[in-house]
Amino acid sequence: MGDSRVQKVLDNFFSGKVAGLARAITWVEDEGDRGREILDAVYPKTGGAYRIGISGPPGAGKSTLVDTLTEHLLDQGKTVGIIAVDPTSPFTGGALLGDRIRMQRLGTREGVFIRSMATRGGLGGLSRTATSVAATMDAFGLDYVIFETVGVGQSELDIADAADTTVIVLVPESGDSIQAMKAGLMEIGEIFAVNKADREGADMTVQEIMSMLTLKDAEGGWESPVVKTVASTGEGIPKLAAAIDAHGEFLSSNGLLAERRRRHFVSQVREIVVAELERELYARLGDDARLDTMVGDVSKGHRSPYVIAREVLDVIDD
């Protein structure tokens, strides 16, 4: 029989109470039995929210852009969930920027739910549980879920496995677009926003990005637009929102959205399988002392790590 506390939270959740959503997300983040019970209940209700990924190098103004884009969507009568992924505190394991002061003005508006999450060692810019949190927001009935990544450059690429549309945010300063290309962000971006476009060099940056995009093999023939924005004033934000909607319509009309979401789901299942197998393996192994014994002395000639790894895996069959 399920946990009665979980059932109470689910009752609040499916009644549209924000407190139920908040508690559900907390348990999902904890990755315990209650979180799994929550996910079992909410996943059949997913599929309605459109997921937007906002990525790019540090200092590009992603936070301000997410803030302003959200306000625009709220003004259009939409509801929005924001997953702001922050670096992990080495002391508490929580998000260093968890207070999200720059989003305080959104907190007074209805229709928006903001969750700051710590990366907890995730190397792809997104917390390991961010996709599950997005599914929870989706099941709650929000129209959009926006991922904002930490801006760690080359390791942000897993946003492509979470979002329906990925927006890469760059700025006119020299080197940003080149760095983005090196990091692989040019490959995953479907829309490019040149933010802080009131600065000198914005037009040149737009041309540079457009030139790079001629080398890109776009999915289904989508031609990635480059939009100039000034997030601090809202300039260009309606055009960016329209580009996101256009990409969503393009994916839907070509049957690509369903296939993309299926690929993302398969990727998530594989990640969970690996995590569960690792948890089961080390639970059977016992503790690090046993592994240390199996490894032995490595100061001079010793066995291959693959031989030892196979011995560790044999523990599963014990």
C-alpha positions as CSV (number, residue, x, y, z in Angstrom):
1,M,0.0,0.0,0.0
2,G,1.3,3.5,-0.9
3,D,2.4,6.1,1.6
4,S,-0.6,8.0,2.9
5,R,1.5,11.2,2.9
6,V,2.1,10.7,-0.8
7,Q,-1.6,10.3,-1.4
8,K,-2.4,13.5,0.4
9,V,0.2,15.4,-1.6
10,L,-1.2,13.9,-4.8
11,D,-4.7,14.9,-3.9
12,N,-3.5,18.5,-3.4
13,F,-1.4,18.3,-6.6
14,F,-4.3,17.1,-8.8
15,S,-6.5,19.7,-7.1
16,G,-4.2,22.4,-8.6
17,K,-2.8,23.5,-5.2
18,V,0.7,25.0,-5.6
19,A,1.7,23.5,-2.2
20,G,1.1,20.0,-3.6
21,L,3.3,20.8,-6.6
22,A,6.1,22.1,-4.3
23,R,6.0,19.1,-2.0
24,A,5.9,16.7,-5.0
25,I,8.9,18.3,-6.5
26,T,10.8,18.2,-3.3
27,W,10.3,14.4,-3.0
28,V,11.1,13.9,-6.7
29,E,14.4,15.7,-6.2
30,D,15.2,13.4,-3.2
31,E,15.0,10.4,-5.5
32,G,13.5,8.3,-2.7
33,D,10.5,5.9,-2.7
34,R,8.1,8.8,-2.2
35,G,9.5,10.5,-5.3
36,R,9.1,7.4,-7.3
37,E,5.5,7.0,-6.2
38,I,4.8,10.6,-7.2
39,L,6.3,10.1,-10.6
40,D,4.4,6.9,-11.1
41,A,1.2,8.9,-10.6
42,V,2.0,12.0,-12.6
43,Y,3.7,10.6,-15.7
44,P,0.4,9.5,-17.3
45,K,-0.7,13.1,-17.1
46,T,2.3,14.5,-19.0
47,G,2.6,15.7,-22.6
48,G,0.8,19.1,-22.4
49,A,3.7,21.4,-21.6
50,Y,6.2,22.7,-24.1
51,R,9.8,22.5,-22.8
52,I,12.2,25.3,-23.6
53,G,15.9,25.1,-22.9
54,I,17.9,28.3,-22.4
55,S,21.7,27.7,-22.7
56,G,24.8,29.7,-23.4
57,P,28.1,30.9,-21.9
58,P,28.3,32.6,-18.5
59,G,27.5,36.3,-18.6
60,A,25.2,36.1,-21.6
61,G,22.2,37.3,-19.5
62,K,20.3,34.0,-19.5
63,S,18.6,34.7,-16.2
64,T,17.3,38.1,-17.2
65,L,16.1,36.7,-20.5
66,V,14.3,33.8,-18.8
67,D,12.7,36.4,-16.4
68,T,11.5,38.7,-19.2
69,L,10.4,35.8,-21.5
70,T,8.3,34.4,-18.7
71,E,6.7,37.8,-18.1
72,H,5.8,37.9,-21.8
73,L,4.2,34.4,-21.7
74,L,2.3,35.3,-18.5
75,D,1.0,38.4,-20.3
76,Q,-0.3,36.1,-23.0
77,G,-2.3,34.2,-20.5
78,K,0.1,31.2,-20.3
79,T,1.4,29.4,-17.3
80,V,5.1,28.8,-16.8
81,G,7.3,26.6,-14.7
82,I,11.0,27.6,-14.4
83,I,13.7,25.1,-13.5
84,A,16.8,27.2,-12.8
85,V,19.8,25.0,-12.4
86,D,22.5,26.4,-10.2
87,P,26.0,25.3,-9.2
88,T,26.0,23.0,-6.1
89,S,27.2,24.4,-2.8
90,P,30.2,22.4,-1.6
91,F,28.9,22.8,2.0
92,T,25.2,22.1,1.8
93,G,24.7,20.4,-1.5
94,G,22.0,23.0,-2.3
95,A,21.9,25.6,-5.0
96,L,24.3,28.5,-4.4
97,L,21.9,30.9,-6.0
98,G,18.8,29.4,-4.6
99,D,17.2,32.6,-3.5
100,R,17.0,33.8,-7.1
101,I,16.6,37.4,-6.1
102,R,16.3,38.5,-9.7
103,M,13.0,36.6,-10.0
104,Q,11.3,38.1,-7.0
105,R,9.0,40.2,-9.1
106,L,7.7,37.1,-10.8
107,G,6.8,35.7,-7.4
108,T,3.9,38.1,-7.1
109,R,2.3,36.9,-10.3
110,E,-0.1,34.0,-10.7
111,G,0.6,31.3,-13.2
112,V,4.3,30.9,-12.6
113,F,6.2,28.4,-10.5
114,I,10.0,28.8,-10.0
115,R,12.3,26.0,-8.8
116,S,16.0,26.5,-8.2
117,M,17.9,23.2,-8.4
118,A,21.5,22.3,-7.6
119,T,23.5,20.4,-10.3
120,R,24.6,17.9,-7.6
121,G,27.6,16.9,-9.7
122,G,25.7,16.6,-12.9
123,L,28.2,17.3,-15.8
124,G,25.6,18.4,-18.4
125,G,24.4,21.7,-16.9
126,L,21.2,20.1,-15.8
127,S,20.5,18.5,-12.5
128,R,20.0,14.7,-12.8
129,T,16.4,15.0,-11.7
130,A,15.6,18.1,-13.7
131,T,13.7,16.1,-16.4
132,S,11.6,14.4,-13.7
133,V,10.8,17.8,-12.1
134,A,9.8,19.1,-15.5
135,A,7.4,16.1,-15.9
136,T,5.9,17.0,-12.5
137,M,5.3,20.6,-13.6
138,D,3.9,19.3,-16.9
139,A,1.4,17.0,-15.2
140,F,0.4,20.0,-13.0
141,G,-0.9,21.6,-16.1
142,L,1.6,24.3,-16.8
143,D,1.8,25.4,-20.5
144,Y,5.5,25.9,-20.6
145,V,8.5,24.6,-18.7
146,I,11.7,26.5,-19.1
147,F,15.1,25.0,-18.2
148,E,17.9,27.5,-17.5
149,T,21.3,25.9,-17.3
150,V,24.2,27.0,-15.2
151,G,26.3,28.3,-18.1
152,V,29.3,26.0,-17.7
153,G,30.2,25.9,-21.4
154,Q,31.2,22.5,-22.9
155,S,29.2,20.4,-20.4
156,E,25.8,21.9,-21.1
157,L,24.9,19.7,-24.0
158,D,22.5,17.4,-22.2
159,I,19.9,20.2,-22.4
160,A,19.2,18.8,-25.8
161,D,17.9,15.6,-24.2
162,A,15.4,17.6,-22.1
163,A,14.0,20.4,-24.2
164,D,11.7,20.5,-27.2
165,T,13.3,23.8,-28.3
166,T,16.8,24.9,-27.3
167,V,17.7,28.6,-27.3
168,I,21.3,29.5,-27.3
169,V,22.0,33.0,-25.8
170,L,25.1,34.9,-26.9
171,V,26.3,38.4,-26.5
172,P,28.2,40.8,-28.8
173,E,31.5,40.5,-27.0
174,S,34.2,38.8,-29.2
175,G,34.8,35.1,-28.7
176,D,31.4,34.1,-27.4
177,S,30.0,32.7,-30.6
178,I,33.4,31.0,-31.4
179,Q,33.4,29.5,-27.9
180,A,29.8,28.3,-28.4
181,M,30.7,26.6,-31.6
182,K,33.6,24.8,-29.9
183,A,31.4,23.7,-27.1
184,G,29.0,22.1,-29.4
185,L,26.2,24.6,-28.6
186,M,25.9,25.5,-32.2
187,E,24.9,21.9,-32.9
188,I,22.1,21.8,-30.3
189,G,20.7,25.3,-30.8
190,E,17.4,25.7,-32.7
191,I,17.1,29.4,-32.0
192,F,19.9,31.9,-31.3
193,A,19.4,35.0,-29.3
194,V,22.0,37.7,-29.4
195,N,21.3,39.3,-26.1
196,K,22.5,42.8,-24.9
197,A,22.0,43.7,-28.6
198,D,22.2,47.4,-27.7
199,R,25.9,47.0,-27.4
200,E,28.4,47.6,-30.2
201,G,29.1,44.7,-32.4
202,A,25.6,43.1,-32.2
203,D,25.0,43.1,-35.9
204,M,28.4,41.6,-36.6
205,T,27.7,38.8,-34.1
206,V,24.4,38.1,-35.8
207,Q,26.2,37.8,-39.2
208,E,28.9,35.6,-37.7
209,I,26.4,33.2,-36.2
210,M,24.4,33.1,-39.4
211,S,27.6,32.2,-41.3
212,M,28.3,29.4,-38.9
213,L,24.8,28.1,-39.2
214,T,25.2,27.5,-43.0
215,L,27.5,24.5,-41.9
216,K,24.9,23.1,-39.6
217,D,22.8,20.0,-40.6
218,A,19.5,21.1,-39.2
219,E,16.8,18.5,-38.2
220,G,14.1,18.2,-40.7
221,G,15.4,21.3,-42.6
222,W,14.6,23.8,-39.9
223,E,16.5,27.0,-40.5
224,S,17.6,28.4,-37.1
225,P,16.7,32.1,-36.7
226,V,18.9,34.6,-35.0
227,V,17.0,37.1,-32.8
228,K,18.4,40.2,-31.3
229,T,17.2,40.9,-27.7
230,V,17.8,43.3,-24.9
231,A,16.4,41.3,-22.0
232,S,16.7,44.1,-19.5
233,T,14.2,46.2,-21.4
234,G,12.1,43.4,-23.1
235,E,13.2,44.4,-26.6
236,G,13.1,41.5,-29.0
237,I,11.4,39.2,-26.5
238,P,8.1,38.9,-28.4
239,K,10.0,38.0,-31.5
240,L,11.9,35.3,-29.5
241,A,8.7,33.9,-28.2
242,A,7.2,33.8,-31.7
243,A,10.3,32.0,-32.9
244,I,9.9,29.4,-30.2
245,D,6.3,28.8,-31.1
246,A,7.2,28.6,-34.8
247,H,9.7,25.9,-34.0
248,G,7.2,24.0,-32.0
249,E,4.7,24.2,-34.8
250,F,7.4,23.0,-37.3
251,L,8.2,20.0,-35.1
252,S,4.5,19.1,-34.7
253,S,3.6,19.5,-38.4
254,N,6.5,17.3,-39.4
255,G,6.0,14.6,-36.8
256,L,9.3,15.4,-35.3
257,L,8.1,16.5,-31.9
258,A,6.7,13.1,-30.9
259,E,9.8,11.3,-32.2
260,R,12.1,13.8,-30.3
261,R,10.2,13.3,-27.1
262,R,10.4,9.5,-27.6
263,R,14.2,9.7,-28.0
264,H,14.4,11.9,-24.9
265,F,12.3,9.4,-22.9
266,V,14.4,6.4,-24.0
267,S,17.6,8.4,-23.0
268,Q,16.0,9.0,-19.6
269,V,15.1,5.4,-19.1
270,R,18.6,4.3,-20.0
271,E,20.1,6.7,-17.4
272,I,17.7,5.4,-14.7
273,V,18.6,1.8,-15.6
274,V,22.3,2.6,-15.2
275,A,21.7,4.4,-11.9
276,E,19.6,1.6,-10.5
277,L,22.1,-1.0,-11.5
278,E,24.9,1.0,-10.0
279,R,22.9,1.4,-6.8
280,E,22.1,-2.4,-6.7
281,L,25.7,-3.4,-7.5
282,Y,27.3,-1.3,-4.7
283,A,24.6,-2.3,-2.3
284,R,25.6,-6.0,-2.9
285,L,29.3,-5.1,-2.9
286,G,29.0,-3.8,0.6
287,D,31.5,-1.0,1.2
288,D,34.6,0.5,-0.2
289,A,36.8,-1.8,1.8
290,R,35.8,-4.8,-0.3
291,L,36.5,-2.9,-3.5
292,D,39.9,-1.8,-2.1
293,T,40.7,-5.5,-1.3
294,M,39.8,-6.5,-4.9
295,V,42.0,-3.7,-6.3
296,G,45.0,-4.5,-4.2
297,D,48.5,-2.9,-4.7
298,V,48.7,-0.7,-7.8
299,S,52.2,0.7,-7.1
300,K,53.7,-1.6,-9.6
301,G,52.6,-4.2,-12.2
302,H,49.1,-5.2,-11.5
303,R,45.9,-6.5,-13.1
304,S,43.9,-4.6,-15.7
305,P,41.1,-2.5,-14.2
306,Y,38.8,-4.3,-16.7
307,V,39.6,-7.6,-15.0
308,I,38.7,-6.1,-11.6
309,A,35.6,-4.5,-13.0
310,R,34.4,-7.8,-14.3
311,E,34.9,-9.3,-10.9
312,V,32.8,-6.5,-9.4
313,L,30.1,-7.1,-11.9
314,D,30.2,-10.8,-11.0
315,V,28.8,-9.8,-7.6
316,I,25.5,-9.3,-9.3
317,D,25.3,-13.0,-10.0
318,D,26.3,-14.0,-6.5
